[in-house]
Amino acid sequence: MRIEKDAADRVRTWMDLNPEHRYELLTDGGAETYVKDNFPDDSRIVDTYMALGDFILRADLIRYLALLKDGGVYNDLDVGCNVPIDRWIPPMFKDKTSVVIGIEGDNDFGKGGSKLFGFVNWTLMARRDQPFMRYLIDRVIRNLHQATSKHNETLGTLKLYRQEVLDVTGPGALTQTVFRYLSEKTDTTVTAQNFTKIKRPRLVEGILVLPINAFGAGHQVRWCGAEEDGSALIHHYFAGSWKGSHPEGLSEE
């Protein structure tokens, strides 16, 4: 597959800094084959993925599926590597960590002064066969089918507004699922308050949450009130190629 030079340059950062890792680029056709080959006994996963017509909904779902089946690190094509992957997890957490996520936004710029907090899904790391990834996939598939009912569409014709994409399959869905999963595991109520403004990695039930500096972009770090201290593990270039085909706003109820 031929990709644009900027994307190829970013891919090269992963290969150069992680020579002992195998890099794989999933194309649309390759993703379909991957899903059918790796989930032959899970018709709900295969049928949902194959029926989806919107590429960004597919792109969100395939990253979760690949991490469940193979583990490793997933990155969007507009993400470059700053630090070798083997240095991402502090030594004291290495044997206890099953999933690694980072914070995207952590500020008070929401509507009416409400807090904005969310996790990144442009970069994710996990060991293979982790219960959380299965839980996340189940939640996303449920969200997709609920969206088809809401809009009276099929998975093939479903077209969501930008914010809906984020909430149904994207980082919004990831964030709410993390809170739900950890609340069930710890028998407490886990919310953004458990992770806001953290300055060191925090491990809860095998999920390692990194401070915003790790995966967040420079402006997001500044909005959080933190300093850009050179500890960024990646660099996200915000290509956002999917946004042009998904208008802003929410659909009418």
Disulfide bonds with the S-S distance in Angstrom:
none
